[in-house]
Amino acid sequence: MPPAASNAFTSAEPLVYTRAVPLIARVYPNGSADVNAFEAAGRMPYVIRELLGEGLLHGDIMTIGGEDLSAYAKTAVVEGDTLGWRDTPDSGDETILRPATAPFSPDGGMRIL
């Protein structure tokens, strides 16, 4: 996809991003939590909310769903027959998901050996 967008990535470029983005999730393989524990702790709406809050994602980017990225920082709720959205609560388990202001590590931890 990068060449189609007239943007050539180098093999080292992902390292630039991993150094800029804090490690806020400990899910297998970088932690012992599985996808079910990640779901219970807050899942992707929590991660997106945290990264948006620290200016590490652009919330005004349009997505394939027709909403901008900030809409994905909300949690879906079903009430009766109605689907609604509410603000995402804080992490349900900070051994799995932490705030971007108190990450497991200030960077993503990826390295080339």
Z-matrix of the N, CA and C atoms (Angstrom, degrees):
N
C 1 1.446
C 2 1.524 1 112.51
N 3 1.325 2 121.74 1 -40.39
C 4 1.466 3 119.99 2 179.47
C 5 1.523 4 113.98 3 -53.33
N 6 1.385 5 120.00 4 -43.70
C 7 1.460 6 117.84 5 178.30
C 8 1.525 7 112.45 6 -61.46
N 9 1.329 8 117.32 7 -35.53
C 10 1.463 9 120.28 8 178.64
C 11 1.516 10 111.35 9 -65.09
N 12 1.306 11 116.87 10 -26.18
C 13 1.464 12 121.42 11 178.64
C 14 1.526 13 111.03 12 -94.12
N 15 1.346 14 116.02 13 13.92
C 16 1.469 15 122.08 14 -178.55
C 17 1.519 16 111.53 15 57.57
N 18 1.319 17 116.25 16 38.66
C 19 1.460 18 121.57 17 -179.32
C 20 1.521 19 107.72 18 -137.07
N 21 1.316 20 116.51 19 105.19
C 22 1.462 21 120.49 20 -179.17
C 23 1.522 22 109.83 21 -88.92
N 24 1.315 23 116.58 22 125.08
C 25 1.457 24 122.00 23 177.61
C 26 1.520 25 109.46 24 -92.90
N 27 1.306 26 116.09 25 143.47
C 28 1.457 27 120.30 26 172.66
C 29 1.521 28 108.24 27 -93.43
N 30 1.329 29 116.51 28 165.32
C 31 1.464 30 119.61 29 -179.16
C 32 1.520 31 112.19 30 -65.91
N 33 1.333 32 117.65 31 -23.54
C 34 1.468 33 120.95 32 -179.39
C 35 1.523 34 112.67 33 -88.64
N 36 1.321 35 118.02 34 -11.99
C 37 1.463 36 120.26 35 -174.63
C 38 1.525 37 114.66 36 -59.73
N 39 1.342 38 119.95 37 -39.13
C 40 1.472 39 117.55 38 176.98
C 41 1.521 40 112.73 39 -56.88
N 42 1.314 41 117.65 40 -28.84
C 43 1.465 42 120.53 41 178.89
C 44 1.523 43 111.61 42 -64.98
N 45 1.329 44 116.74 43 -32.11
C 46 1.464 45 120.47 44 177.25
C 47 1.523 46 109.26 45 -61.60
N 48 1.328 47 116.50 46 -43.94
C 49 1.457 48 120.49 47 -178.05
C 50 1.522 49 112.19 48 -70.80
N 51 1.318 50 117.03 49 -40.10
C 52 1.461 51 118.94 50 -179.44
C 53 1.521 52 111.41 51 -65.65
N 54 1.327 53 117.62 52 -26.40
C 55 1.465 54 119.99 53 177.04
C 56 1.524 55 111.70 54 -77.18
N 57 1.317 56 117.32 55 -20.84
C 58 1.462 57 121.10 56 -177.28
C 59 1.522 58 113.15 57 -93.94
N 60 1.321 59 117.19 58 -18.68
C 61 1.464 60 121.53 59 -174.24
C 62 1.528 61 109.61 60 -109.32
N 63 1.333 62 117.50 61 125.13
C 64 1.467 63 120.20 62 -178.85
C 65 1.527 64 112.17 63 -69.72
N 66 1.311 65 115.52 64 151.83
C 67 1.462 66 122.11 65 175.98
C 68 1.524 67 107.84 66 -83.79
N 69 1.341 68 116.70 67 105.89
C 70 1.466 69 120.20 68 -176.88
C 71 1.526 70 112.96 69 -112.99
N 72 1.330 71 118.07 70 -3.54
C 73 1.470 72 121.34 71 -179.89
C 74 1.522 73 110.40 72 -126.04
N 75 1.312 74 115.80 73 134.25
C 76 1.472 75 122.31 74 175.15
C 77 1.526 76 107.35 75 -115.55
N 78 1.323 77 114.98 76 85.86
C 79 1.458 78 122.64 77 -178.65
C 80 1.526 79 106.95 78 -126.83
N 81 1.329 80 116.49 79 142.66
C 82 1.458 81 120.72 80 -178.83
C 83 1.521 82 110.27 81 -45.67
N 84 1.329 83 120.39 82 130.54
C 85 1.451 84 129.43 83 17.11
C 86 1.535 85 115.22 84 -95.45
N 87 1.335 86 119.95 85 -1.48
C 88 1.474 87 118.96 86 179.72
C 89 1.524 88 112.69 87 -95.83
N 90 1.313 89 117.25 88 9.09
C 91 1.462 90 123.11 89 177.69
C 92 1.516 91 108.99 90 -161.94
N 93 1.308 92 116.97 91 174.50
C 94 1.467 93 119.54 92 -176.76
C 95 1.525 94 113.44 93 -88.91
N 96 1.330 95 117.95 94 -10.60
C 97 1.469 96 120.56 95 -178.64
C 98 1.529 97 110.78 96 -72.34
N 99 1.331 98 115.84 97 143.61
C 100 1.456 99 120.00 98 175.51
C 101 1.531 100 109.40 99 -99.69
N 102 1.321 101 116.07 100 -177.51
C 103 1.457 102 120.83 101 -176.32
C 104 1.532 103 111.63 102 -62.76
N 105 1.321 104 118.23 103 -30.27
C 106 1.465 105 120.70 104 178.55
C 107 1.526 106 111.36 105 -68.53
N 108 1.331 107 116.56 106 -39.76
C 109 1.467 108 120.31 107 176.95
C 110 1.527 109 110.35 108 -67.92
N 111 1.339 110 116.50 109 -37.58
C 112 1.468 111 121.51 110 176.18
C 113 1.527 112 110.05 111 -60.80
N 114 1.314 113 116.28 112 -43.50
C 115 1.475 114 122.17 113 177.20
C 116 1.523 115 110.93 114 -59.05
N 117 1.316 116 116.67 115 -47.16
C 118 1.464 117 121.00 116 -178.30
C 119 1.528 118 112.26 117 -67.74
N 120 1.322 119 117.31 118 -30.84
C 121 1.469 120 120.83 119 -177.52
C 122 1.523 121 113.14 120 -78.58
N 123 1.334 122 118.11 121 -19.87
C 124 1.454 123 119.20 122 178.88
C 125 1.509 124 115.89 123 149.06
N 126 1.304 125 118.62 124 -19.30
C 127 1.469 126 127.43 125 176.22
C 128 1.528 127 114.13 126 53.76
N 129 1.323 128 116.41 127 -161.58
C 130 1.466 129 121.03 128 -172.56
C 131 1.530 130 114.64 129 -62.21
N 132 1.330 131 121.52 130 -35.68
C 133 1.465 132 118.10 131 177.11
C 134 1.531 133 112.47 132 -56.46
N 135 1.319 134 117.02 133 -36.47
C 136 1.467 135 120.63 134 178.00
C 137 1.529 136 110.46 135 -66.58
N 138 1.335 137 116.77 136 -46.38
C 139 1.466 138 120.74 137 -179.77
C 140 1.526 139 110.34 138 -60.98
N 141 1.319 140 116.92 139 -46.38
C 142 1.466 141 120.80 140 179.97
C 143 1.522 142 110.44 141 -63.00
N 144 1.322 143 117.62 142 -44.21
C 145 1.468 144 120.93 143 177.94
C 146 1.519 145 111.24 144 -57.25
N 147 1.320 146 116.80 145 -46.73
C 148 1.462 147 121.00 146 -178.23
C 149 1.527 148 111.98 147 -64.22
N 150 1.324 149 117.28 148 -44.66
C 151 1.463 150 120.30 149 -179.14
C 152 1.525 151 111.63 150 -69.32
N 153 1.323 152 117.36 151 -36.49
C 154 1.470 153 120.24 152 174.47
C 155 1.524 154 110.59 153 -62.98
N 156 1.315 155 116.41 154 -43.70
C 157 1.460 156 121.56 155 -178.00
C 158 1.512 157 113.54 156 -61.82
N 159 1.325 158 117.19 157 -28.28
C 160 1.463 159 121.57 158 179.29
C 161 1.526 160 112.21 159 -95.59
N 162 1.337 161 117.01 160 5.52
C 163 1.463 162 120.24 161 179.44
C 164 1.521 163 113.74 162 73.52
N 165 1.326 164 117.07 163 22.64
C 166 1.461 165 121.11 164 -177.91
C 167 1.527 166 112.92 165 -96.52
N 168 1.314 167 117.15 166 -6.28
C 169 1.460 168 123.95 167 171.99
C 170 1.521 169 107.56 168 -132.08
N 171 1.319 170 115.92 169 154.01
C 172 1.463 171 120.97 170 175.73
C 173 1.526 172 108.33 171 -95.92
N 174 1.315 173 117.41 172 112.09
C 175 1.453 174 121.97 173 -176.48
C 176 1.506 175 114.80 174 -70.91
N 177 1.341 176 117.71 175 -16.10
C 178 1.460 177 120.39 176 -176.68
C 179 1.532 178 113.03 177 -93.90
N 180 1.317 179 117.92 178 6.79
C 181 1.462 180 121.45 179 177.84
C 182 1.527 181 108.79 180 -73.41
N 183 1.338 182 115.98 181 127.47
C 184 1.460 183 119.89 182 179.38
C 185 1.528 184 110.31 183 -75.21
N 186 1.324 185 115.96 184 141.99
C 187 1.464 186 121.69 185 -179.61
C 188 1.521 187 109.84 186 -109.99
N 189 1.309 188 115.68 187 171.60
C 190 1.458 189 120.73 188 179.18
C 191 1.528 190 111.80 189 -63.01
N 192 1.328 191 117.29 190 -22.21
C 193 1.460 192 121.50 191 179.15
C 194 1.521 193 113.79 192 -77.87
N 195 1.338 194 117.15 193 -1.61
C 196 1.454 195 121.03 194 178.99
C 197 1.518 196 114.05 195 85.82
N 198 1.311 197 117.07 196 -0.11
C 199 1.466 198 122.79 197 177.93
C 200 1.517 199 108.40 198 -109.67
N 201 1.330 200 116.35 199 159.13
C 202 1.457 201 116.71 200 173.06
C 203 1.528 202 109.02 201 -80.13
N 204 1.331 203 116.10 202 168.32
C 205 1.460 204 120.94 203 -173.07
C 206 1.524 205 112.64 204 -60.57
N 207 1.322 206 117.75 205 -28.62
C 208 1.469 207 119.28 206 -178.86
C 209 1.530 208 112.38 207 -62.54
N 210 1.327 209 117.65 208 -25.05
C 211 1.470 210 120.51 209 177.78
C 212 1.527 211 111.34 210 -64.23
N 213 1.324 212 116.94 211 -24.91
C 214 1.463 213 120.96 212 -178.14
C 215 1.523 214 112.49 213 -82.18
N 216 1.316 215 116.82 214 -0.68
C 217 1.464 216 121.39 215 174.56
C 218 1.527 217 110.60 216 -88.96
N 219 1.309 218 117.31 217 2.04
C 220 1.468 219 123.04 218 177.12
C 221 1.522 220 109.61 219 -97.86
N 222 1.312 221 116.60 220 154.62
C 223 1.459 222 122.85 221 179.44
C 224 1.524 223 109.37 222 -102.23
N 225 1.328 224 116.03 223 130.79
C 226 1.464 225 120.90 224 178.23
C 227 1.523 226 109.77 225 -74.20
N 228 1.324 227 115.69 226 138.20
C 229 1.460 228 121.65 227 175.91
C 230 1.528 229 108.35 228 -134.20
N 231 1.315 230 115.85 229 141.86
C 232 1.457 231 121.10 230 176.86
C 233 1.515 232 107.23 231 -110.83
N 234 1.330 233 115.10 232 122.52
C 235 1.462 234 121.64 233 177.88
C 236 1.520 235 107.34 234 -122.95
N 237 1.326 236 115.75 235 105.28
C 238 1.462 237 119.58 236 -174.70
C 239 1.518 238 108.83 237 68.78
N 240 1.326 239 115.94 238 -120.82
C 241 1.463 240 121.66 239 178.42
C 242 1.521 241 111.94 240 -102.98
N 243 1.320 242 116.84 241 12.35
C 244 1.460 243 120.57 242 -173.70
C 245 1.524 244 111.58 243 -112.56
N 246 1.326 245 114.74 244 132.79
C 247 1.457 246 120.86 245 173.98
C 248 1.521 247 108.15 246 -92.33
N 249 1.316 248 116.04 247 129.30
C 250 1.456 249 120.58 248 179.32
C 251 1.515 250 110.78 249 -133.09
N 252 1.306 251 115.78 250 177.75
C 253 1.461 252 122.24 251 -178.34
C 254 1.508 253 109.19 252 -133.26
N 255 1.316 254 116.08 253 140.16
C 256 1.463 255 119.52 254 177.13
C 257 1.527 256 108.60 255 -137.65
N 258 1.321 257 115.16 256 165.04
C 259 1.455 258 119.47 257 177.44
C 260 1.522 259 109.34 258 -60.37
N 261 1.304 260 115.58 259 140.74
C 262 1.462 261 120.99 260 179.96
C 263 1.521 262 109.78 261 -74.24
N 264 1.326 263 117.45 262 129.34
C 265 1.470 264 119.78 263 179.30
C 266 1.527 265 111.29 264 -71.95
N 267 1.319 266 115.70 265 169.97
C 268 1.457 267 120.98 266 175.68
C 269 1.525 268 109.48 267 -64.28
N 270 1.311 269 116.03 268 166.69
C 271 1.461 270 121.92 269 -178.18
C 272 1.524 271 111.08 270 -53.53
N 273 1.316 272 115.03 271 136.37
C 274 1.457 273 120.37 272 175.56
C 275 1.520 274 112.83 273 -82.95
N 276 1.339 275 116.55 274 -9.70
C 277 1.467 276 120.81 275 179.82
C 278 1.527 277 108.43 276 -160.36
N 279 1.328 278 116.41 277 102.33
C 280 1.464 279 120.19 278 -176.63
C 281 1.526 280 113.55 279 -75.51
N 282 1.338 281 118.23 280 0.81
C 283 1.466 282 118.85 281 169.26
C 284 1.527 283 110.08 282 -82.99
N 285 1.347 284 116.67 283 -10.07
C 286 1.464 285 122.29 284 179.75
C 287 1.524 286 111.12 285 -114.65
N 288 1.322 287 117.77 286 -48.09
C 289 1.467 288 123.00 287 179.73
C 290 1.518 289 109.71 288 -126.41
N 291 1.316 290 116.13 289 127.27
C 292 1.461 291 120.83 290 179.06
C 293 1.516 292 110.34 291 -120.36
N 294 1.340 293 116.28 292 157.73
C 295 1.465 294 119.49 293 174.79
C 296 1.530 295 110.31 294 -63.68
N 297 1.325 296 116.70 295 151.48
C 298 1.467 297 120.96 296 177.77
C 299 1.522 298 111.33 297 -63.03
N 300 1.322 299 117.17 298 -21.86
C 301 1.468 300 120.65 299 178.65
C 302 1.524 301 112.63 300 -81.19
N 303 1.337 302 117.80 301 -11.40
C 304 1.472 303 122.85 302 178.78
C 305 1.531 304 109.22 303 -139.79
N 306 1.341 305 117.53 304 59.09
C 307 1.462 306 120.76 305 -173.58
C 308 1.527 307 113.47 306 -72.62
N 309 1.318 308 115.15 307 167.43
C 310 1.465 309 120.65 308 172.16
C 311 1.528 310 109.34 309 -64.21
N 312 1.328 311 115.73 310 -35.97
C 313 1.458 312 122.66 311 179.40
C 314 1.525 313 107.39 312 -150.18
N 315 1.343 314 118.28 313 146.02
C 316 1.466 315 119.48 314 -179.71
C 317 1.525 316 113.34 315 -70.17
N 318 1.336 317 117.33 316 -13.10
C 319 1.463 318 119.77 317 175.47
C 320 1.526 319 109.12 318 -132.44
N 321 1.329 320 115.68 319 169.71
C 322 1.458 321 120.47 320 -174.53
C 323 1.510 322 115.79 321 -70.44
N 324 1.303 323 117.63 322 -16.56
C 325 1.450 324 120.33 323 174.84
C 326 1.516 325 116.48 324 86.79
N 327 1.337 326 119.57 325 0.65
C 328 1.450 327 120.91 326 179.80
C 329 1.530 328 109.83 327 -76.69
N 330 1.321 329 116.30 328 136.92
C 331 1.462 330 121.80 329 178.62
C 332 1.525 331 109.40 330 -140.26
N 333 1.324 332 116.45 331 150.99
C 334 1.459 333 121.44 332 171.64
C 335 1.514 334 107.08 333 -95.43
N 336 1.322 335 116.51 334 127.34
C 337 1.464 336 120.93 335 179.38
C 338 1.510 337 110.35 336 -101.04
